[in-house]
Amino acid sequence: MLPSQHHIIQLPSTSTTTTENLNPSEIAQEWLSLLETHLTKGHPQLSEVFHEDSWWRDMLGLDWEFHTIKGLRSIENFVSQHQPRVQLSNFRLHNGKEAQPAFDSPVESLTWLTSVFFFETLFGRGCGVFYLTQAKEGSAWKAYSVYTTLQELKDIEEPLGPRRLEGTVESMPGGISKGTWIERRQRQVEFVDEEPAVLIIGTGQSGLNLGARLQSLNISCLLVDKNERVGDNWRKRYRTLVTHDHVETCHLAYLPFPKNWPKFSSKDKLADWFEAYASIMELKIWLKTEVQAADYVELTGQWTVTLLRDGKRQIIRPRHIAWCAGHLGLPKVSTFPGQTRFKGTIYHGSEHVDASLHSPKGKKVVVVGTGNSGHDIAQDFYENGAQVTMFQRGATYVLTEKKGLPLLPENKGIEDNNIPLDLGDVLSESLPWPVTLALCVDLTKKISAADKETLDGLERAGFKLDFGIDGAGILRLIVTKGGGYYIDFGCSQLIIDGKIKLKNCPEGIAGFDENSLLLKDGSKLEADLVVLATGYDNMRESVRKVMGDKVADRCKDVWDLDEEGELKTVTDRRWLDLAPKRPSQLLVHGR
């Protein structure tokens, strides 16, 4: 039996009636008006607008937490609990041409009406998406899934467009007596006059995005990073690394990538962009800075954080800490019997820089692991003249950059730029994870059909393929463990052609002798160099290393879905309850 947290579901079958003569806008408006009417009641009965088998996913619209609620009765209870406090109201359909209500059949036997809408609460303004289905011909259109997400807080709106700041010295608080822009900036970066409200650990994409958002809302935040430069988290990785995500899915807040930016970014190009972004966004960053200790003081409602900044100790007292040090934890580095006798070189994939540094021509190289890094490293050594063998312990999902990757939902219509970025973000999060993964089963079959030539070739070469526990492919593997897949940028053909050898042994590594890697099936692989592309530990262990046991023990392991069906993160709900009379002290992981 599969663990319940995998939330493997059966999608509904809907009426086969043609929708040609139906007006989706009228149906959507009628349903939305009916929902708003029901929500005005003290204990709303929602059977008129929701199916028994239905979902409501909420991101801060009804509660200060992410929720996935399944089933009509549970939805009614959830809404009854929170609606009196937040008062969802003022519903209206999105009237943009790119978001008109429309019928769609994501899989055979399922047709739904999709519509985007706006709403307000006592606290802010939000956006949502609903998916209506018809159980049988002539029956009412009811919600199979509803999504609500808060987009902005009232009276704390971002200073965008007509609300942008004046920028003159006279318009700044205190006028010229408080200094020019650069003089203020110098004091602000050093936090001479105040403590940061938020400490952000890490200056990768998540940290920079969060810092820019908070600063725009006039929330004081300090970003710290152990590296010498912003972008070094990419700049210091292996020489041939290129991103595997389309540029249109990777924009930063307020400053999107230029229209002539390539689809996939070289690590150094991306690193330089991050560095420029940090400067343009005027972020307050301390580099060459590490956290030595962090302790939450309940009496003051603050953290006491000891930093080592360029060799000097410094203490700050933020109210919040945001953990944005990457979704990968510490490298998984195993030791094996006889390893000290091995005459060659052994290192973890995280230490790989460039194959040419090892004078590899003619050398026998074994790469342990068949994920993205393992393939990239194997290809790097092959292209530098090494005799490469990839050692595969478990099956791996593979899709190609040319045919399979464009079929993923995040890349739908991306080349046409016909969906605005903010709308695309809302749509991409609008379905509960269990529903999204159920849809991915059919999608994975389509991707496999498109990649059939490559996949067949890999299987002939002995490569073991994995399509996820339910056949939901790459997204299931990302959700479950954040890895276990390879987006093919050329290495698969090298394996198919026999230019890179392959060795399977599910039992794993037994140890080393002087010249070989010994496997538990009794065989051996001669090697001059072994790269352990064996992945990374859970990011909770990274928190433990930096913040200590006291903090890490109150966090949770990451990956897979929780009891409701939301993605597990390092955040622990209990942090929200440390001091209920004060603003929450929340440890989060930026994604």
C-alpha positions as CSV (number, residue, x, y, z in Angstrom):
1,M,0.0,0.0,0.0
2,L,1.3,3.5,-0.9
3,P,1.7,6.0,2.0
4,S,-1.3,8.2,2.4
5,Q,0.7,11.4,2.0
6,H,1.1,10.6,-1.7
7,H,-2.5,11.5,-2.2
8,I,-3.1,9.4,-5.3
9,I,-6.6,10.2,-6.5
10,Q,-9.1,9.3,-9.3
11,L,-10.1,12.2,-11.4
12,P,-13.9,12.6,-12.0
13,S,-15.7,11.7,-15.2
14,T,-17.9,14.4,-16.4
15,S,-20.8,14.8,-18.8
16,T,-20.0,14.1,-22.4
17,T,-22.4,16.8,-23.6
18,T,-21.0,19.2,-26.2
19,T,-20.2,22.7,-24.9
20,E,-20.4,24.4,-28.3
21,N,-23.8,26.1,-27.5
22,L,-23.0,27.1,-23.9
23,N,-21.8,30.5,-22.8
24,P,-18.9,30.0,-20.4
25,S,-19.0,33.6,-19.2
26,E,-22.6,33.4,-18.2
27,I,-22.1,30.1,-16.4
28,A,-19.1,31.5,-14.6
29,Q,-20.8,34.7,-13.5
30,E,-24.0,32.9,-12.3
31,W,-21.9,30.5,-10.2
32,L,-19.7,33.2,-8.8
33,S,-22.7,35.3,-7.8
34,L,-24.3,32.2,-6.1
35,L,-21.1,31.5,-4.2
36,E,-21.0,35.1,-2.9
37,T,-24.6,34.8,-1.8
38,H,-23.9,31.7,0.2
39,L,-20.8,33.2,1.8
40,T,-22.9,36.0,3.4
41,K,-24.7,33.3,5.5
42,G,-23.3,32.6,9.0
43,H,-22.9,28.9,8.3
44,P,-22.9,28.5,4.5
45,Q,-24.3,25.4,3.0
46,L,-22.4,25.0,-0.2
47,S,-23.9,21.9,-1.8
48,E,-25.6,24.1,-4.4
49,V,-22.2,25.3,-5.6
50,F,-19.7,22.5,-4.8
51,H,-19.7,18.8,-5.7
52,E,-19.4,16.2,-2.9
53,D,-16.0,15.3,-4.3
54,S,-14.4,18.8,-4.5
55,W,-11.5,20.8,-3.3
56,W,-10.6,24.3,-2.0
57,R,-7.0,25.4,-2.0
58,D,-6.3,28.6,-0.1
59,M,-3.1,30.6,0.1
60,L,-3.6,33.3,2.8
61,G,-7.0,34.3,1.5
62,L,-8.9,32.7,4.4
63,D,-6.1,31.9,6.9
64,W,-2.5,32.8,7.4
65,E,-1.3,29.5,6.2
66,F,-1.6,27.3,3.0
67,H,-4.4,24.9,3.0
68,T,-5.9,22.2,0.8
69,I,-9.3,21.1,1.8
70,K,-11.0,18.1,0.3
71,G,-14.7,17.2,0.3
72,L,-17.9,19.3,0.6
73,R,-18.3,18.9,4.4
74,S,-14.7,19.8,5.1
75,I,-14.9,22.8,2.8
76,E,-18.1,24.0,4.6
77,N,-16.4,23.7,8.0
78,F,-13.3,25.5,6.7
79,V,-15.3,28.4,5.3
80,S,-17.5,28.6,8.4
81,Q,-14.5,28.8,10.6
82,H,-12.7,31.6,8.7
83,Q,-15.3,33.6,6.7
84,P,-16.7,35.5,9.6
85,R,-13.2,36.9,10.3
86,V,-11.9,37.6,6.8
87,Q,-15.2,38.2,5.0
88,L,-14.5,37.2,1.4
89,S,-16.6,39.6,-0.8
90,N,-16.7,41.8,-3.9
91,F,-16.3,38.9,-6.3
92,R,-15.8,39.8,-10.0
93,L,-14.6,37.8,-13.0
94,H,-11.3,38.7,-14.6
95,N,-12.2,40.6,-17.8
96,G,-8.9,40.4,-19.5
97,K,-8.9,38.7,-22.9
98,E,-6.2,36.3,-21.7
99,A,-8.3,35.1,-18.8
100,Q,-11.8,34.7,-20.2
101,P,-13.9,31.9,-18.8
102,A,-13.4,28.9,-21.1
103,F,-14.1,25.2,-21.4
104,D,-11.1,22.8,-21.3
105,S,-10.6,19.0,-21.4
106,P,-7.3,18.4,-19.7
107,V,-7.8,14.6,-20.0
108,E,-10.2,12.3,-21.8
109,S,-13.6,12.1,-20.0
110,L,-13.0,15.3,-18.0
111,T,-14.3,18.7,-19.2
112,W,-14.4,21.7,-16.9
113,L,-15.0,25.4,-17.1
114,T,-12.0,27.5,-15.9
115,S,-12.4,31.0,-14.8
116,V,-10.2,33.6,-13.0
117,F,-11.8,36.0,-10.5
118,F,-10.9,38.7,-8.0
119,F,-12.1,39.2,-4.5
120,E,-11.5,41.3,-1.4
121,T,-11.3,40.5,2.3
122,L,-11.2,42.8,5.4
123,F,-7.4,42.5,5.1
124,G,-6.6,42.7,1.5
125,R,-7.3,41.9,-2.2
126,G,-6.9,38.6,-3.9
127,C,-7.2,36.5,-7.0
128,G,-8.6,33.1,-7.5
129,V,-9.5,30.4,-10.0
130,F,-12.4,28.0,-10.1
131,Y,-13.0,24.8,-12.1
132,L,-16.6,23.9,-12.7
133,T,-17.8,20.5,-13.9
134,Q,-21.2,19.0,-14.8
135,A,-21.8,15.6,-13.4
136,K,-24.4,14.7,-16.0
137,E,-26.2,16.3,-19.0
138,G,-28.5,19.1,-17.8
139,S,-27.3,19.1,-14.3
140,A,-25.9,22.2,-12.6
141,W,-22.3,23.4,-13.0
142,K,-20.6,23.1,-9.7
143,A,-17.1,23.6,-8.4
144,Y,-14.7,20.7,-8.5
145,S,-11.9,22.9,-7.3
146,V,-11.6,26.5,-6.1
147,Y,-8.4,28.5,-5.4
148,T,-8.0,31.7,-3.5
149,T,-4.8,33.6,-2.9
150,L,-4.2,37.0,-1.2
151,Q,-2.3,39.3,-3.5
152,E,-1.9,42.5,-1.4
153,L,-2.7,43.9,2.0
154,K,-5.0,46.9,2.3
155,D,-3.2,50.1,3.4
156,I,0.2,48.4,2.7
157,E,0.2,48.4,-1.0
158,E,3.4,48.2,-3.0
159,P,4.5,51.6,-4.4
160,L,4.0,50.7,-8.0
161,G,3.1,52.8,-11.0
162,P,1.1,55.8,-9.9
163,R,1.9,55.0,-6.3
164,R,5.7,55.1,-6.9
165,L,7.7,57.3,-4.5
166,E,8.8,60.8,-5.5
167,G,12.5,60.1,-5.0
168,T,13.6,63.7,-4.3
169,V,15.5,64.5,-1.2
170,E,12.8,66.9,-0.1
171,S,10.2,64.1,-0.3
172,M,12.2,61.7,1.8
173,P,11.5,61.6,5.6
174,G,13.5,64.4,7.3
175,G,14.5,66.1,4.1
176,I,18.1,67.1,3.4
177,S,18.9,67.0,7.2
178,K,18.8,63.2,7.0
179,G,21.1,63.2,4.0
180,T,21.1,62.5,0.3
181,W,20.1,59.2,-1.2
182,I,23.6,57.8,-1.1
183,E,24.2,59.0,2.5
184,R,21.0,57.4,3.7
185,R,21.8,54.2,1.7
186,Q,25.2,53.9,3.5
187,R,23.6,54.1,6.9
188,Q,20.7,51.8,6.0
189,V,23.0,49.1,4.7
190,E,24.9,49.1,8.1
191,F,21.7,49.3,10.1
192,V,23.0,52.2,12.1
193,D,19.6,53.5,13.2
194,E,17.5,50.4,13.5
195,E,17.5,46.6,13.8
196,P,16.3,44.7,10.7
197,A,12.8,43.4,11.1
198,V,13.6,40.4,9.0
199,L,16.9,38.5,8.6
200,I,17.1,36.7,5.2
201,I,19.7,33.9,5.1
202,G,20.9,33.4,1.5
203,T,21.1,35.7,-1.6
204,G,19.9,33.3,-4.2
205,Q,16.7,33.8,-6.2
206,S,14.4,33.3,-3.2
207,G,16.3,35.6,-0.9
208,L,16.6,38.3,-3.5
209,N,13.0,38.1,-4.4
210,L,11.8,38.1,-0.8
211,G,14.1,41.0,0.0
212,A,12.9,43.1,-2.9
213,R,9.2,42.5,-1.9
214,L,9.7,43.3,1.7
215,Q,11.8,46.3,1.1
216,S,9.1,47.6,-1.4
217,L,6.6,47.3,1.5
218,N,8.9,49.4,3.7
219,I,9.8,46.4,5.9
220,S,13.4,46.6,7.0
221,C,15.3,43.4,6.0
222,L,18.9,42.3,6.0
223,L,20.2,39.6,3.6
224,V,23.4,37.7,4.6
225,D,25.4,35.3,2.6
226,K,28.7,33.5,3.3
227,N,30.0,34.1,-0.3
228,E,32.1,36.9,-1.5
229,R,29.7,38.1,-4.1
230,V,26.0,37.9,-4.8
231,G,25.5,35.1,-7.4
232,D,28.4,33.0,-6.1
233,N,25.9,30.2,-5.3
234,W,25.7,29.8,-9.1
235,R,29.1,31.2,-10.1
236,K,31.1,28.6,-8.0
237,R,29.3,25.5,-9.4
238,Y,30.7,23.4,-12.2
239,R,31.8,25.1,-15.3
240,T,29.3,23.7,-17.8
241,L,26.2,24.2,-15.7
242,V,23.2,25.7,-17.5
243,T,19.7,26.2,-16.0
244,H,17.1,23.7,-17.0
245,D,14.1,26.1,-16.6
246,H,12.9,28.4,-19.3
247,V,13.8,32.0,-18.6
248,E,10.1,33.0,-18.6
249,T,9.6,30.9,-15.5
250,C,12.4,32.4,-13.6
251,H,11.8,36.2,-13.4
252,L,12.6,38.2,-10.3
253,A,10.2,40.7,-8.7
254,Y,9.9,44.1,-10.5
255,L,12.8,43.5,-12.9
256,P,12.1,40.7,-15.4
257,F,14.8,39.3,-17.6
258,P,15.3,41.2,-20.8
259,K,13.3,40.0,-23.9
260,N,16.5,39.0,-25.6
261,W,17.8,36.9,-22.7
262,P,18.4,33.3,-23.8
263,K,16.0,30.5,-22.9
264,F,18.4,28.8,-20.7
265,S,21.1,30.7,-18.7
266,S,24.7,29.9,-18.2
267,K,25.5,29.8,-14.4
268,D,27.9,32.8,-14.7
269,K,25.5,34.8,-16.8
270,L,22.7,34.2,-14.2
271,A,25.1,35.0,-11.3
272,D,26.0,38.4,-12.8
273,W,22.3,39.1,-13.3
274,F,21.6,38.4,-9.6
275,E,24.5,40.7,-8.6
276,A,23.2,43.5,-10.8
277,Y,19.6,42.9,-9.5
278,A,20.7,43.2,-5.9
279,S,22.4,46.6,-6.6
280,I,19.5,48.0,-8.7
281,M,16.9,46.9,-6.1
282,E,19.1,48.6,-3.4
283,L,19.0,45.5,-1.2
284,K,20.8,45.6,2.1
285,I,23.3,42.7,2.0
286,W,26.2,41.7,4.1
287,L,28.5,39.3,2.3
288,K,31.2,37.0,3.8
289,T,28.8,36.7,6.7
290,E,27.7,33.5,8.5
291,V,25.3,32.7,11.2
292,Q,27.1,31.4,14.3
293,A,24.1,31.2,16.6
294,A,20.4,32.0,16.7
295,D,18.1,31.9,19.7
296,Y,14.5,33.1,19.9
297,V,13.7,35.2,23.0
298,E,10.0,34.9,23.8
299,L,10.1,37.7,26.3
300,T,11.1,40.3,23.7
301,G,9.5,38.6,20.7
302,Q,12.9,38.8,18.9
303,W,15.7,36.5,17.7
304,T,19.2,37.1,19.0
305,V,21.5,36.2,16.1
306,T,25.2,36.1,16.3
307,L,26.9,36.8,12.9
308,L,30.5,36.4,11.9
309,R,30.9,39.2,9.3
310,D,34.2,39.3,7.5
311,G,35.9,37.8,10.5
312,K,34.2,40.0,13.1
313,R,31.3,39.1,15.4
314,Q,28.1,41.1,15.3
315,I,24.8,40.6,17.0
316,I,21.4,41.6,15.5
317,R,17.9,41.1,16.8
318,P,15.4,40.6,14.0
319,R,11.7,39.7,14.6
320,H,11.7,37.2,11.8
321,I,14.1,34.9,10.0
322,A,13.6,33.7,6.5
323,W,15.7,30.7,5.4
324,C,16.5,31.1,1.7
325,A,19.6,29.1,1.5
326,G,18.4,26.9,-1.4
327,H,16.2,23.8,-1.7
328,L,19.2,21.5,-1.5
329,G,20.5,20.4,1.8
330,L,24.0,19.4,2.8
331,P,25.8,17.0,0.3
332,K,25.2,13.3,1.0
333,V,28.8,12.1,1.3
334,S,29.1,8.5,2.2
335,T,32.3,6.6,3.3
336,F,32.9,3.0,2.2
337,P,35.1,0.2,3.4
338,G,38.6,0.3,1.9
339,Q,38.2,3.9,0.7
340,T,41.5,5.0,2.2
341,R,43.3,2.3,0.2
342,F,42.0,3.6,-3.1
343,K,44.8,5.1,-5.1
344,G,42.6,7.3,-7.2
345,T,40.5,10.4,-6.5
346,I,37.1,10.5,-4.9
347,Y,34.9,13.5,-4.5
348,H,31.2,14.5,-4.2
349,G,29.4,16.1,-7.2
350,S,29.0,19.3,-5.2
351,E,32.8,19.8,-5.5
352,H,32.9,19.3,-9.2
353,V,34.2,22.4,-11.1
354,D,35.6,21.2,-14.5
355,A,36.7,17.8,-15.7
356,S,39.8,19.3,-17.4
357,L,41.3,20.1,-14.0
358,H,41.8,16.4,-13.5
359,S,43.8,15.8,-16.7
360,P,41.2,13.1,-17.6
361,K,42.2,12.1,-21.1
362,G,42.4,8.3,-21.1
363,K,41.5,8.0,-17.4
364,K,38.7,5.7,-16.2
365,V,36.1,7.8,-14.5
366,V,33.0,6.4,-12.6
367,V,30.2,8.7,-11.9
368,V,27.9,7.4,-9.2
369,G,24.3,8.7,-9.7
370,T,22.1,9.3,-12.7
371,G,20.3,12.6,-11.8
372,N,20.9,15.9,-13.5
373,S,24.3,16.5,-12.0
374,G,25.5,13.0,-12.6
375,H,24.7,13.2,-16.3
376,D,26.2,16.7,-16.6
377,I,29.4,15.6,-14.9
378,A,29.7,12.4,-17.0
379,Q,29.2,14.4,-20.2
380,D,31.9,16.8,-19.0
381,F,34.4,14.1,-18.5
382,Y,33.6,12.3,-21.7
383,E,34.1,15.6,-23.7
384,N,37.5,15.9,-22.0
385,G,38.6,12.5,-23.2
386,A,37.9,10.3,-20.2
387,Q,36.6,6.7,-20.4
388,V,33.3,7.3,-18.5
389,T,31.0,4.8,-16.7
390,M,27.8,5.9,-15.0
391,F,26.8,3.7,-12.1
392,Q,23.1,3.5,-11.7
393,R,21.6,2.3,-8.4
394,G,18.0,3.2,-8.9
395,A,15.8,4.0,-11.8
396,T,15.7,7.6,-13.1
397,Y,13.0,9.6,-15.0
398,V,14.3,11.2,-18.3
399,L,12.7,13.7,-20.6
400,T,14.4,15.6,-23.4
401,E,14.9,19.4,-23.6
402,K,13.7,19.4,-27.3
403,K,10.5,17.4,-27.1
404,G,9.5,16.5,-23.6
405,L,10.3,19.7,-21.7
406,P,8.0,22.0,-23.8
407,L,5.0,19.8,-22.9
408,L,5.2,20.6,-19.2
409,P,2.4,22.9,-18.0
410,E,4.8,25.6,-16.9
411,N,6.0,25.9,-20.5
412,K,2.5,26.0,-22.2
413,G,2.3,29.0,-24.5
414,I,5.5,30.3,-23.1
415,E,7.1,31.1,-26.4
416,D,4.1,33.2,-27.4
417,N,4.1,35.3,-24.2
418,N,0.3,35.3,-24.4
419,I,-0.2,34.9,-20.7
420,P,1.0,37.7,-18.4
421,L,3.5,36.5,-15.8
422,D,1.3,37.3,-12.7
423,L,-1.7,35.5,-14.3
424,G,0.5,32.5,-15.2
425,D,1.7,32.3,-11.6
426,V,-1.8,32.2,-10.3
427,L,-2.9,29.5,-12.8
428,S,0.1,27.4,-12.1
429,E,-0.7,27.2,-8.4
430,S,-4.5,27.0,-8.8
431,L,-5.1,23.3,-8.5
432,P,-4.4,21.2,-5.4
433,W,-1.3,19.1,-5.7
434,P,-3.2,15.7,-5.7
435,V,-5.3,16.9,-8.7
436,T,-2.2,18.3,-10.5
437,L,-0.4,15.0,-10.0
438,A,-3.3,13.0,-11.2
439,L,-3.4,15.1,-14.4
440,C,0.4,14.5,-14.8
441,V,-0.2,10.8,-15.3
442,D,-1.7,11.4,-18.7
443,L,0.8,14.2,-19.4
444,T,3.7,11.8,-18.6
445,K,2.4,9.4,-21.2
446,K,2.3,12.1,-23.8
447,I,5.8,13.2,-22.9
448,S,7.0,9.6,-23.1
449,A,5.4,9.3,-26.6
450,A,7.2,12.4,-27.7
451,D,10.5,11.1,-26.3
452,K,10.0,7.5,-27.4
453,E,13.1,7.3,-29.5
454,T,15.4,8.5,-26.7
455,L,13.7,6.4,-24.0
456,D,13.8,3.2,-26.2
457,G,17.4,3.8,-26.8
458,L,18.2,4.2,-23.1
459,E,16.4,1.0,-22.3
460,R,18.3,-0.9,-24.9
461,A,21.5,0.4,-23.3
462,G,20.4,-1.0,-20.0
463,F,19.3,2.3,-18.4
464,K,16.5,1.9,-15.8
465,L,13.7,4.3,-16.2
466,D,11.3,5.5,-13.5
467,F,8.0,7.3,-14.1
468,G,7.1,8.0,-10.5
469,I,5.1,5.9,-8.1
470,D,1.8,6.6,-9.9
471,G,3.2,7.3,-13.4
472,A,3.1,11.1,-12.8
473,G,6.6,11.6,-14.0
474,I,8.9,14.5,-13.2
475,L,6.5,16.5,-11.1
476,R,5.8,13.6,-8.8
477,L,9.6,13.0,-8.3
478,I,10.2,16.7,-7.6
479,V,7.3,16.8,-5.0
480,T,8.4,13.5,-3.4
481,K,12.1,14.0,-3.1
482,G,13.3,17.0,-5.2
483,G,15.3,14.8,-7.5
484,G,15.5,11.5,-9.3
485,Y,15.2,12.8,-12.9
486,Y,17.3,14.1,-15.8
487,I,16.4,16.7,-18.3
488,D,18.4,15.6,-21.3
489,F,20.7,18.1,-22.9
490,G,22.8,15.6,-24.8
491,C,24.1,12.9,-22.4
492,S,21.4,10.4,-23.2
493,Q,22.6,10.0,-26.7
494,L,26.1,9.4,-25.5
495,I,24.7,6.5,-23.4
496,I,22.7,5.2,-26.2
497,D,25.7,5.2,-28.6
498,G,27.8,3.5,-25.9
499,K,30.2,6.4,-25.7
500,I,29.4,6.6,-22.0
501,K,29.2,3.1,-20.4
502,L,26.5,2.1,-17.9
503,K,26.6,-0.2,-14.9
504,N,23.5,-1.2,-12.9
505,C,23.6,-2.5,-9.4
506,P,20.6,-1.8,-7.2
507,E,22.4,-3.3,-4.2
508,G,24.9,-0.4,-4.3
509,I,28.6,-0.1,-3.4
510,A,30.4,-2.6,-1.2
511,G,33.6,-0.6,-1.0
512,F,37.0,0.0,-2.7
513,D,40.2,-1.7,-3.4
514,E,43.4,0.0,-4.6
515,N,42.1,0.4,-8.2
516,S,38.4,-0.3,-8.3
517,L,35.0,0.4,-7.0
518,L,33.6,-2.8,-5.5
519,L,29.9,-3.5,-6.0
520,K,27.6,-5.6,-3.8
521,D,26.7,-7.9,-6.8
522,G,30.3,-9.1,-6.7
523,S,31.5,-7.1,-9.7
524,K,34.0,-4.2,-9.8
525,L,34.5,-1.1,-11.8
526,E,38.2,-0.1,-12.4
527,A,38.6,3.6,-11.8
528,D,41.1,6.4,-11.6
529,L,38.5,8.9,-10.4
530,V,35.1,8.4,-8.8
531,V,32.5,11.2,-8.5
532,L,29.7,10.7,-6.0
533,A,26.8,12.5,-7.6
534,T,24.7,11.1,-4.8
535,G,22.5,14.1,-4.0
536,Y,21.8,16.2,-0.9
537,D,20.3,15.7,2.5
538,N,17.0,17.2,3.6
539,M,17.3,20.9,4.0
540,R,16.3,20.7,7.6
541,E,19.8,19.4,8.2
542,S,21.2,22.6,6.7
543,V,19.1,24.5,9.2
544,R,20.5,22.4,11.9
545,K,24.1,23.1,10.9
546,V,23.6,26.8,10.8
547,M,20.9,27.5,13.4
548,G,21.5,24.6,15.8
549,D,19.5,21.7,17.2
550,K,17.0,23.8,19.1
551,V,15.7,25.5,16.0
552,A,16.0,22.5,13.6
553,D,14.2,20.2,16.0
554,R,11.1,22.5,15.7
555,C,11.2,22.4,12.0
556,K,10.0,19.7,9.7
557,D,11.6,17.5,7.0
558,V,10.9,18.8,3.4
559,W,9.4,17.0,0.4
560,D,6.3,15.0,-0.3
561,L,2.8,16.2,0.7
562,D,1.5,16.8,4.1
563,E,-1.8,15.4,5.5
564,E,-3.9,18.0,3.6
565,G,-2.0,17.7,0.4
566,E,0.2,20.8,0.6
567,L,4.0,20.5,-0.2
568,K,5.9,20.0,3.0
569,T,8.3,22.8,3.8
570,V,10.8,23.5,6.7
571,T,8.3,25.9,8.3
572,D,6.6,24.7,11.4
573,R,3.2,26.1,12.2
574,R,4.2,26.3,15.9
575,W,6.5,29.2,15.1
576,L,3.3,31.2,14.5
577,D,2.2,30.6,18.1
578,L,5.3,31.5,20.0
579,A,4.0,34.9,20.9
580,P,0.4,35.3,20.0
581,K,0.2,39.0,21.1
582,R,3.0,40.0,18.8
583,P,3.8,39.8,15.1
584,S,4.6,36.2,14.3
585,Q,8.2,35.0,14.5
586,L,8.3,32.7,11.5
587,L,11.1,30.6,10.1
588,V,10.5,29.9,6.4
589,H,12.3,28.4,3.5
590,G,12.2,30.5,0.4
591,R,11.3,28.7,-2.8
